[in-house]
C-alpha cells in the first residue's frame, strides 16, 4: 500500500514543473533507473580506481596523506636567515613560499631543489626579505620528530652571503 | 535489490539541503581562501605541474582568466545555494569548481581536502532535481514534491563517493604503510612530523601535539579505530541510522583530532559535509510524505 502511494504520487508529480523524467511509462522509468544505476557504478568505480592503480591525481586520488610508516627521524627542507655574526633564524612559510600551507611550501622546496638546486628560490626569498645583513640558506634539517632535536643540517644553497 | 540500493527513493528536501550545503560551503570557502587561490596567479610558470583535466594544458592559464573563473565560481556557488536557475547554474558550478580546484592542485601539490568537494559539486550540479526543494525564497505555490528516485539517486551517489574516498584512504595506509601503520609509533611519528614541519617553517606547534607523545597504547588503539572507520565506511550504507550516525560522529571526531594534533584542517570533512549525504540517504520515511498520503500509507481513513 505504501509503495502504491509512492508510485501514484510520483506519476502525479510528473505532470508538474518539477519533473525531469518526461512522460512516465513503465518502460522509460525502468530505463531511467538503469541509466542512473549505471552512472553510480561508473562513478564509484572511478573513485575507487586509484586504490588499484596507485595513481594520485585530482579529483581522483589515492589519498596518501599520513599513509606511510613514518620513522622517528625526518629530514625537512627549509630556508633560514643567516646573520653575519653567525646567528640564524627560521623563516616563515610566507617568506619562503608565499603561502600559508606547509604542504605547498614543502613541495615547492622539493621541486626547486630538484630543478636548479634552489638557485632561483634562494634569490626569490632574498628579494622578498631584503636582507641587508647576512643572507639566506636553503637547508635540509634532520630532526628527531618525537623530541624536536635538530640532529644535523646540510646546506643546499647560499645566497646574499659574501 | 542492487538497483534499489544504487537508485533508492529519496526526498527532494534532503537533496535540496545537501545542494545548499555544498553551494554555501564552496562560496564561503572561496571567499575565505581567496588570497591563497589568487596568489598562485603570480607563480613562476615553470612550477606549473598540471594534474587531472589540467594535463590538457601546455602551460598555466593567464591570470585574468583565473580571476574571472574564481569570481564566476563564487557567483555560481551562491546561485546553487539558493537554487537560482539550477538547470543552468548547477552544471556550470560543478565544472567551474572542478576547473578551479584542479588548477590550484596543479602547482606541485595535490590538495586532498578539495577532492571530495569537487566530486560533490559535480553531483549536485548535474542533478537537475536538486533544486526542487529547499529553495530560497520558498516556492509556496508549488506542491511539495513526493519521494522519488530522482531525489534519492544523487544523494546516494554522493554518499557512495564519500564512503569510497574513505575506503581508498584506508587502502592507501595498508598499501603504503603496511600493517605497521596500525602501531602507536607510526601515529606518534606522524603527529611529531607535522609539529616539526611547522617548527622548521617558523610556525607554532599544533595545539595538542604534545598530548600523545609517548602514549603508544592509546595511539595504537586510535590507529586501529581509524583503519576500521575508513575501511568499513562502505558498510555504513547497509546499516541503520544509529550506527551511521555513530560512524559519522567518529569520522568528524577523527578530523577534529587531526586538526588539533597536526594543524591539518580538512574543513569540508570537519564540518561534517563529507558524511552529510551518508546521514541523509536512507529509505524515505513517512515523515517525508504529505500528511494525507501518510494517513493513506498507514491505512487510516482520510
Interface residues (C-beta under 8 A of the other chain):
Chain A: X1 X2 X5 X6 X9 X10 X12 X13 X16 X17 X18 X20 X21 X32 X33 X34 X36 X37 X39 X40 X41 X43 X44 X47 X48 X50 X51 X54 X56 X57 X58 X59 X60 X61 X62 X63 X64 X65 X66 X67 X68 X69 X70 X71 X72 X74 X76 X78 X89 X90 X91 X92 X93 X95 X96 X98 X99 X100 X101 X102 X103 X104 X105 X106 X107 X108 X110 X111 X115 X120 X141 X143 X145 X146 X148
Chain B: X2 X3 X6 X7 X9 X12 X36 X39 X42 X44 X46 X47 X49 X51 X52 X54 X98 X101 X102 X105 X106 X107 X108 X109 X110 X111 X112 X114 X115 X116 X118 X119 X128 X129 X132 X142 X143 X145 X146 X147 X148 X149 X150 X153 X156 X157 X160 X161 X164 X165 X167 X168 X169 X171 X172 X173 X175 X176 X177 X178 X180 X181 X185 X186 X188 X189 X190 X192 X193 X195 X196 X197 X198 X199 X200 X201 X202 X203 X213 X264 X284 X286 X289 X293 X296 X297 X299
